[in-house]
Amino acid sequence: MKRHIHRILGLAVVLMFGMSMSTNAAVLESGDDDVLVYPNPASNVINIELGDDLGAASSITVHNLIGQLVYTADINSDLDVDLGCYIVEITDLPSGIYLLKIKAEDKVVTQRFTKR
């Protein structure tokens, strides 16, 4: 697992990348350029843009930090798409840190985001 320590306003912030998952698909580390999630932190929606190398996504799931599934969507039928950007409504989620998992072809990408 990679660790990066940054100082922001005198506070040490530790960012860890490379979560392990049980899956038959290739797992891409958080921080890969294949996925852009914004805004982060977010209040109402998150926008998800997939890089060209990732291919077509099939599903998106969101888990809280204790591993509970709190959101799931089938890309083809459940999500709004605006110019290649998937829009996920997060208004009903409590404030906290979440893991966004995107399944695309034979890959799985995990990104962390914060809900205000």
N, C-alpha and C positions, 0 to 999 in steps of 0.2 A: 504494500500500500504506500503510495506517495504521500508525503506530508509537506505542506507549504505553510510557513509562518509569515504573516504579514502584520505590520503595526499600523493600526488605524486609530487616530486620536489617542495615542498612548496605550491602547489596549492590544494585547496579543491575540490575533485571530488565527486559528489553525484550520486549514482546509485540507481535507483528506480525500484522495481520489483512489478509485479502484476497489469497488465493493464486490464481494464474491456472491454469485448467484448460482442456483442449480438450474441449468437449462442445457438443452442440446445445441442451442444456437450460440454463435460467437457473441461474447459480451464485450462491448466497447466501454472503455473507462469514461467516467464523468469528465467533462472538460474536452472531449473530442470536438472537433469542429463540425461534425456531422449534424449537430442539433443546436439550434439557438432557441432558448426559452426566455421570454421577456414579457412584461417587466418583472424584475426580481429584486426586491419583494413585490408582491402583487396583492391587490385587494379584491377585485371582482373577476377578472379573467387573466389567463395566461395565454400568450401566443406562442406557437411552436412552429419553427421553420426547420425543415429537413434539408440537409445538404444533398447534392447530386449523387455522391458516392453511397449514400445510405439506401436509396431505392424507395419503393412505395411502402408506406407504413400500413399495418393491418389493424393494430390496436394500441390503445394508450391506457395505462393503469396508473393510479396514484395510491401510494401507501403512506401511512404515518410512520413515525420513527420506531414504533413498537411492532411494525409489520402488518398492521391491519389494512385490508383493502378498503379504501374510502371512496374510490371513483374508478369506473371502468367505462370505456367507450370503444365501439367498433368504428374505425375510421370511415368506412364506406357509408354508414347510415346514421351515426349518432352525433357527429361533430359538424360545426359550421366551418366552412373552408372559405378563406378570403385571399385570393391571389397566391395560392400555394402555402398559406399560413393556416394551421389548425388553431381554432379558438376554443379554449376549455373554460367553462364557467366554474368558478371556485367560490362564489359568494357564500354558499352554505357551509363551507369548511371552516372549522374553528381556526383561530390564529395558531401558527406553528410552522414547523419545518416538515416538508414532505419529499418523498422520492417519486419522481415521474419516470415510468418505464415505458419505452416505446419499442414495440416489436415491428420490425421491418424486414421483409423477406427472410433471410437466415441470420439476422442480427438482432440483438437487444441492446438498447442504449438507455442508460440511467442518468438522470439529471436531478439535482436537488433544487428545490425552490422554497421560498418562504411566503406564507400567507399572513398578511397583516390583520 
